Amino acid sequence: MTDRLRVPPVSPRPGDPQVDDAAVREHGLTTDEFARVCDSLGRAPTWTELGVFSVMWSEHCSYKTSRKFLKQFPTEGPRVLQGPGENAGVVDVGDGLGICFKMESHNHPSFIEPYQGAATGVGGILRDVFTMNARPIALLNSLRFGSPDHPKTRHLVDGVVAGIAGYGNCIGVPTVAGEVAFHPCYDGNNLVNAMAVGTVSADRIFRGIAAGVGNPVLYVGARTGRDGIHGATMASDSFEEGREGPRPTVQVGDPYTEKLLLEACMELLQKDAVVAIQDMGAAGLTSSSVEMAGRGGTGLLLHVDRVPRRESGMTPYECLLSESQERMLIVAARGREDVVEEVFSKWDLEAVVVGEVTDDGLWTVVENDRTVASIPVGALTDDAPVYDRPRQEPADLAQRHETPDLPAHGDCNEVLLRLLASPNIADKRWVYRQYDHMVRVGTLVKPGAADAAVIGLPGTSKAIAVCVDGNSVHVKMDPFEGAQGVIAEACRNVACTGAEPLGATDCLNFGNPERPEVMWEFERAVAGLAEGLRQVEVPIVSGNVSFYNETGSQSIHPTPTVGIVGLIEDRAHAVGLGLPESGQLVLLGSPRPVLGATAYARCIHDVEQGMPPRVQWDDERALLRTLRAGVARGLIRAAHDVSEGGLAVALAEMALAGGRTREVGSGLGCSVQLPAYPEAEARELLLFGETHGCAWVVVDEEDASDLLALSQELGCPARVAGSVGGDELCVADAHGTPVVQLPIERVRDAWEHGFSKAVGVPAPPPRP
């Protein structure tokens, strides 16, 4: 071990560029921030130190703008085994088992180079999970692209979907659920949010906390290259119009190496050799080593000349800031280095001692006999700048809230077909058919067949339901109400399978926080999410903030995305959304539909205006209780929440998934009767308005009275609305007059081909 007293003082490295005002600006540091850097060091930084401060104080790593607002989130609960602050969060599902999960963004890289940007987003989020000693069992994603007719959209869709498929399929983790949406606000900045879920022994969770002075620090995994340098800084800046950013900041992934790394880590963590382990994600070797030392309250010494490299002539700056993929940093127990080296050698991976834990609170980097960086760990972590940026209500907020004038279309059949064919609602089979969703044979409900994916937990009769949700238009119109709605919908989706929501992760995608209107939207949206989580008693255990999602003056809509994990005690009771071959349709909840800020307003009237539906939390909780109890008691055979497109679209989606409850079938007809509305506008409001607190469910005829009694007991309104059967989708008013009457084949044709026609991808193959 190196004697700390013999580490030479910091000195400039020959050949490194000069640290001047231009260099400071290029590294994204303000004049005030650079002054703080000099104060924390008591001198001017070296070139290497400038790069380190640049990445560690970037928005992506330091959360310097969002940190004060994130404190509103509930993060504790009886099921929480690990909350925010680690690589991923963990909730307890009983039987000694924890579910580890997290969601993160890879937005900027995926816009610059869609295949590798999306692929390495998947690789990074997987490492966050298996770093905790959790075996990955599922991947999810939330994707948002610009207008389907934008010249770059097809290229981005092709590349992102292929990148997700290429990485997930090769490493052998099923991609089980997600969402795909289009809006012109994403023309210059698409969103790629990736979520991973794993299982871990509740008493064997590993964390990234450096401890034990003198313990060796090992670099393991792939070699370091020049790809991804300043990726974290790039992710903390806006794109300029016509200049998307430097391609070298996008990492290059190798799923086969990641598979070896996964298996090596899982094997090693079963041995008594590891004190701490950390993924080399954003900011690479720098952030992984600094974060471990920061959590442990220790110092850390790195010998950068020992870092395995795949390119010659790399400088300490490049080695420290590279975001090359498939790498980990491990603090091993002293004397157990050989165990780490032996395991990784077995899997044909590098394992090299590159440093040690110290007790001086300094993060020190040595190249041969020269110290190129020596920084107080706290200066890079807890003492990073925290901003309370100006916030201002948008000037057009009143206009956003104004109820739009939406005259009745008059032909409800045509309206329904147009909604089903719109790319945000249409069949996404072209996307999810590229993903392997059955590898590891844990997937119980296939994509498109339920409101959430259902995955069996090995060695138990339990299952988990997982989903990701967001509605950027609702949040844009009213950030507080819209964000509450995101929580409500995500919880409904897992409850429709029969699951109890246990924990949440989030990915908060916003524009430039230096714009007061963006910060106002962020503040209100976070408050809405926090309120929603408190109302359903679901803690946030992990998450990510992505700012600067804009190009030129075009900012994305505020897009908070939420992932929910729920528990199903008996997997045999889990249900999908497809209509079974017989049964009665019951509407749970009281619709309170609005047409503003809806798919109907956008698709039929080309209007994006109006207040989104409000969440009535007493009603929402009653619905969630009824769904869970109804499924657990075997009363509910299928369930689907009412969301985008309203009651009619939800009913059509159940019909299109009908025939087999656990996978998308060939379609099944149904007939329901709704209250009469004398005005055509009110009829379309009821059919296509969007609401919270409602779900369609199917019960056997003999169970209908039991479900109605259960609903009454739990405080959830319920009414038998119709029955399953036939080859038509029929919705009638209270007098029996059809207002929607369409052959299922016509409904299916609109829904199945809408995505391919809008986006220009191949049409889906005929169903078996």
Disulfide bonds with the S-S distance in Angstrom:
none
